[in-house]
């Protein structure tokens, strides 16, 4: 038994208990738990032979696929620290992240060979490069082939320093402003915070073994989980880890860009029981495709669909439930810095108001003085979580102190999500304070307005930003993406959007400017680049935007 939960120890118990069960599926490829464990041993051995030492940082620069979780497993076996890397980053961003993380090794897909070659000389701390062959580029002479490493040492690796729940996982988050920051999670804290198996709060590998044996004896099928978002983001990575904790199988898509047809086909083929998406950015294309081709895909086997990080509207939830009537839809209020802030559950015949969440058991809402907000007071406060929270931001004690303050003697995580506490104790999410708009002294939370705009059936997506204004400092601008063949009159789109918001929210929250675009251009994690979109709105305002009289 270790000092606290360690993911690799749990996965080794599963591998030894059900070695022939399938752990990973990628297209036509099937990898058993025995192979998953053995390949992770081989990669761990290669990292150790390459000079990696206790808690050294290993960057994973990979598309979704079996190699991602195999690499993470390998790191944890050797008590090294896996570090996610956004594969959309360019040279300066990659150099900053790897330098900031103190990465000593990088595992990368062949598709990224050219950019790695260009930035490699600047990454003086990196001693080892592992090349994953994806058919796009041969392994360069300065790198080590991943496949040869994976089969080089199938037996358990041993280190002088051992493993524990104190071993870290580093999750970099781009946030909405500033440079990416690495959130330092102890494995024990992340395991407990994401525990969906009913495992005890203290590590007990015998309990895990008995749980897995019971599943086998009862002939209970383990979950088949599909992270639709990139594993390089915390939501998908933690989801995949939780599926493996349950002795399940992780399915990954073969396309490097989101392909709704492949997603639906993979759900049917699995059959996938647990799906992880990012709100309407994934759900809307799914239900559009399902409605457009009745009978083409059968996704009725879905039991749970979870989302985090973006609004998930009731209309799209209802459309999804028409195709997966037995599914439970779980809207999690989580972030890289905090798990368990809140959740909303919907199912057939059980709708939940959009943006309304039940607070997590360790969550509460605080005002500017870190005092609890009174339910029904109408005061917007920040959501805080106590209990199993991260250690802080890697190499940034100042930001760590601000985001992880001590409240009433207890260390908490306060990522910056604002909410109203309703009279019944539930919360209405307003959004991140970092992208809030100050218009004439009034604070406007973009996500609240975006959610309202997306209730229009002809609106596919919307982002709300603040643009400079001489009188009010900032005014609200809506960037709107319409559905194909929408019924909105092109000449009166702005009128209709603004009237719609004014009917539902305070007038100062209604957009003054409405800009229609072909695409919001969300990232593969479903998130919008608020800084870039704010610049787009400001640059194009006079030329392209429709401007209406502003009523304060």
Protein Blocks (a to p, Z undefined) as FASTA:
>chain_A
ZZdjafklmmmmmmmmmmmbcfbdehjbccdfklmmmmmmmmmmmmmmnopaehiacddd
ddedfklmmmmmmmmmnopacddddfkbcfklmmmmmmmnopabdcddfklmmmmmmmmm
mmmmbmbdcdddehlaccdfkbccfklmmmmombccddfklpafkbccddddebjndjdd
dddddfklmmmmmocnopafbdcfklmmmmmmmmmmnopacdddddfbafkbmklmmmmm
mmmmnopacdddfbfbdcfklmmmmmmmmpacbdcdehjllmmmmmmmmmmmghkacckl
pmbdcdehiacdfklmmmmmmmmmmbccddddddfkbghkbccdddehiacdehiacddf
kbccddfkopacdehklpacddddehjddfbjehilklmmmmmcceehiacddehpacdd
dfkopacdfbjfklccceehiacdfklmmmmmmmpmklmbdcddddddfklopacddddd
ddehiabdfklmmmmmmmmmmmmmcfklpcfbdcddfbeoiafkopacfklmmmmmmmmm
mmmmccddddZZ
